[in-house]
């Protein structure tokens, strides 16, 4: 009786994935600083970079860019979806309640 829900783009899953990648990059950065402070990697005066500095920087930058772009796309999709709604015909009617079903059964 009810129509199948429309297939939508999984923005929420992508945003969660990008946020987890950003946290992973921050964790790699912390690990990189820890390893650099204990003599692993390159030393350069006051600041010492660890062995995974390029990897952690790349993960942070790419996931931050992806997070911003996917959030912007999600917001734009919500705005355009609300503006282009086709009216009440496109809305699935609510399921009948128990009282409505009982009344319908008595009428039959």
C-alpha positions as CSV (number, residue, x, y, z in Angstrom):
1,X,0.0,0.0,0.0
2,X,2.8,2.4,0.8
3,X,5.3,3.5,-1.8
4,X,8.9,2.5,-1.5
5,X,11.0,5.3,-0.1
6,X,13.1,7.2,-2.6
7,X,16.7,6.4,-2.9
8,X,18.8,9.3,-1.4
9,X,22.5,10.1,-1.4
10,X,24.1,9.0,2.0
11,X,25.4,12.4,3.0
12,X,25.3,11.5,6.7
13,X,27.5,8.4,6.3
14,X,30.0,10.4,4.2
15,X,30.2,13.2,6.8
16,X,30.7,10.7,9.6
17,X,33.5,9.0,7.5
18,X,35.2,12.3,6.8
19,X,35.0,13.3,10.5
20,X,36.6,10.0,11.5
21,X,39.4,10.4,9.0
22,X,40.0,13.9,10.3
23,X,40.2,12.5,13.9
24,X,42.6,9.8,12.5
25,X,44.8,12.5,11.0
26,X,44.8,14.5,14.3
27,X,45.8,11.3,16.1
28,X,48.6,10.6,13.6
29,X,49.8,14.2,14.1
30,X,49.9,13.6,17.8
31,X,51.8,10.3,17.3
32,X,54.1,12.1,14.9
33,X,55.0,14.8,17.5
34,X,55.4,12.1,20.2
35,X,57.8,10.2,18.0
36,X,59.7,13.4,16.9
37,X,60.2,14.4,20.6
38,X,61.8,11.0,21.3
39,X,64.3,11.3,18.5
40,X,62.6,9.4,15.7
41,X,62.5,11.2,12.3
42,X,64.0,14.5,11.3
43,X,65.3,17.1,13.8
44,X,65.2,20.7,12.9
45,X,66.0,23.0,15.8
46,X,63.2,23.6,18.2
47,X,60.7,21.8,16.1
48,X,61.3,18.1,15.3
49,X,59.1,16.3,12.8
50,X,58.4,12.6,13.2
51,X,58.6,9.9,10.6
52,X,54.9,10.2,9.5
53,X,54.5,13.9,9.3
54,X,53.6,14.0,5.6
55,X,51.0,11.2,6.0
56,X,49.3,12.8,9.0
57,X,49.2,16.2,7.2
58,X,47.8,14.7,4.0
59,X,45.1,12.8,5.9
60,X,44.1,15.9,7.9
61,X,44.0,18.2,4.9
62,X,42.2,15.8,2.5
63,X,39.6,14.8,5.1
64,X,39.0,18.5,6.2
65,X,38.4,19.5,2.5
66,X,36.1,16.5,2.0
67,X,34.2,17.3,5.2
68,X,33.6,20.9,4.2
69,X,32.6,20.0,0.6
70,X,30.2,17.2,1.7
71,X,28.6,19.4,4.3
72,X,28.1,22.2,1.8
73,X,26.6,19.7,-0.7
74,X,24.4,18.3,2.0
75,X,23.1,21.8,2.9
76,X,22.6,22.7,-0.8
77,X,20.7,19.4,-1.4
78,X,18.4,20.1,1.5
79,X,17.7,23.7,0.3
80,X,17.1,22.7,-3.3
81,X,15.0,19.7,-2.2
82,X,12.8,21.9,-0.1
83,X,12.4,24.4,-2.9
84,X,11.6,21.8,-5.6
85,X,9.0,19.8,-3.6
86,X,6.0,18.9,-5.7
87,X,3.4,19.6,-3.0
88,X,1.1,17.3,-1.0
89,X,0.8,14.8,-3.9
90,X,4.3,13.7,-3.4
91,X,3.9,13.0,0.3
92,X,3.2,9.5,1.4
93,X,-0.1,9.4,3.4
94,X,0.3,8.4,7.0
95,X,-0.5,4.8,7.9
96,X,-4.0,4.2,9.3
97,X,-4.3,4.0,13.1
98,X,-5.9,1.1,14.9
99,X,-9.1,3.1,15.4
100,X,-9.4,3.8,11.7
101,X,-8.8,0.2,10.9
102,X,-11.4,-0.9,13.4
103,X,-14.0,1.5,11.9
104,X,-13.2,0.3,8.4
105,X,-13.6,-3.3,9.5
106,X,-17.0,-2.6,11.1
107,X,-18.2,-0.8,8.0
108,X,-17.4,-3.8,5.8
